[in-house]
Amino acid sequence: MAFEIEDDLISELRNWFDNLDVDFFRVGSATAIGEQPIKGLLDPAAGARLSVAESLTNLMFACSTDLKDVKCSGNWMWPAKQEGEGAALLDACVAMCNFMKDIGIAIDGGKDSLSMAARVNSEVVKAPGTLVISSYVGCSDIRLTVTPDLKCPDGKGVLIYLPMRSSSTSSNIPWRLGGSALAQCFKQLGNDVPDVEPYSVVCTFNVIQSLIKDSKLASGHDISDGGLITCLLEMAFGGNCGLIIDIPLNSEEKPLNVLFAEEVGAVIEVKQTDLDFVVEYLNCEKVPFSILGKSIAHDLEPPQIFISIHGTLVLESSMTELRDMWEETSFVLERRQASLQCVRQEQTGLKHRIAPPYSVNFDPDVKVNVPKPLAEAPKIAIIREEGSNGDREMAAAFSLAGFEAWDINMVDLMDKKVSLSAFRGVAFVGGFSYADVCGSAKGWAATARFNSIVQAELYAFWARPDTFSFGVCNGCQLMALLGWVAPDTTETKKCSQGLLLDHNTSGRYESRFSSIQVQSSPALMLKGMEGTIFGMWVSHGEGRMVFKRPDILHQIETCNLAAIKYVDDQGIPTEAYPLNPNGSPSGIAGICSPDGRHLALMPHPERCVWTWQCPWVPESYGRRGAQKQFSPWIKLFQNAYAWCCQ
Ligand SMILES: NC(=O)CC[C@H](N)C(=O)O
């Protein structure tokens, strides 16, 4: 009986799911944070309003279902028992409630820590009363998200300032410096603190949403900590571009205030050809705005920044020089976290960065040709161990290509619950098997080697000519330890380890989206992809390939077994950090067996088979409109499927 109910329920759910008019690969959710504790020191009510506003201006560049669908978490950290602080907390709370009510959103959860004070000797040290707003909302098309890096469509974009005020002229902006980053630099708090009205937040949010849906925004960024100048420069730094800006204000305004006041607002970049449409729309919606100038694409010359206020030049510099200053604080931290040599390399290299040289000479949206389709889908064992992760992405990627993916734990093999005899492929997934104790994948390899049942099962699979194996990251480390790739062939025993994945030269865990070039190799999963350059997720602490003897590396290179490599912005294999995140010789990022059946990669193609999973793709690849649905890495999985169909 219970079964019948369950079956009914499942088929009912399946029907409902099938009939839903939603594209599940496009919908998602967006979340953002806002907090303004320093401004709250001057005016707790304004601080609370600014925290809510910042959270929304951070959220508004994702395509949300509706402003009224936004939900918030409120986290309060306050020294509430100290004199005057209870009243400040109350002011902040009342202001936040009223502001949210006016906008039409609400808090649905949160947490508080109301004893944020400590006695140090005879002194009581208080944390500034802080409200952190985390907002979240359904996202109707995750691909439409607008990012802050300038795109310079057709070589230059037009930059528009949205002051988020109800008055129609930007000359009425009070440009208050209280609680700003600039004030902090002068060890001051200031007096006059910015504030914001709910109506202008609603208007701007909705206008941005509409422009996103019409694909009229090339980039966009909110104005918050650091003010208008910081917003503009951050956009230029991210896009590797120059700027020619003239802020159209009357000459009485003090440049320092205009540039550094943290009045709520936003800057958007639009295509020259969309300008008339956007201007008309903003006028029609009565949203105040001013056109600031242009973004300039990175050319052969280093990009320049020119900023004027009402025709008077206030800043002229090369973008890279300003970016070096802006990055310096991060590098100070990095010098404490990573090898000094690597940090130095990254810092000097930054000046010379241009856009990654992505190159794809096939259409990833066109499926790989299958010789003759199989009656039954080939089976792939997605093998995981205690501490593995990424098994779902791996299963999804192989399923997308037509495989029947099975979730197999090492214990299933040990207990003989499954045999690999029915499988055409195995995929060893990434992660932290046995918490990387004694070195990455060492515990996993021990299970595979020293449990006789598992050892026999894996060996039988490896020896069958109709099988293939794929290892990613932790799985790659395992395949190296098992000698499935780069074995020491001078040993009499088959599969003797000849390669070890050692700690990255930076001395730390690297998490990046690195440019990867497919080499010409016998790897069946990389067939027809030679020369492809595209970004791939890197996420490891132990990715540096150390070969037992130089002749093993030599053989890998001469037999074309280095299947993929990290490349620089010129598309040349590199050992330079951070383009090569771990210091592997000749930029080697993955290795295959001479017969091409076994492939072990340190980066994660399974985490970026869809374009939306890539944090950056060139405009020509297209994130929206006529975009490619898939990244080139889908082809690895389709190639494996096609190989099984031979
Ligand atoms: N993502 C991974 O698989 C990480 C592998 C391993 N734990 C490392 O840090 O190197």
The ligand as an SDF file (V2000), in Angstrom:
LIG
                    3D

 10  9  0  0  0  0  0  0  0  0999 V2000
   39.3780   19.8270   -5.7470 N   0  0  0  0  0  0  0  0  0  0  0  0
   40.1360   18.8160   -5.4310 C   0  0  0  0  0  0  0  0  0  0  0  0
   39.8870   17.6870   -5.8510 O   0  0  0  0  0  0  0  0  0  0  0  0
   41.2310   19.0620   -4.4500 C   0  0  0  0  0  0  0  0  0  0  0  0
   42.2150   17.9570   -4.3900 C   0  0  0  0  0  0  0  0  0  0  0  0
   43.0730   17.9620   -3.1620 C   0  0  0  0  0  0  0  0  0  0  0  0
   42.3030   17.8800   -1.9760 N   0  0  0  0  0  0  0  0  0  0  0  0
   43.9850   19.1860   -3.1540 C   0  0  0  0  0  0  0  0  0  0  0  0
   43.7940   20.0910   -2.3860 O   0  0  0  0  0  0  0  0  0  0  0  0
   44.9120   19.2780   -3.9090 O   0  0  0  0  0  0  0  0  0  0  0  0
  1  2  1  0
  2  3  2  0
  2  4  1  0
  4  5  1  0
  5  6  1  0
  6  7  1  0
  6  8  1  0
  8  9  2  0
  8 10  1  0
M  END
$$$$
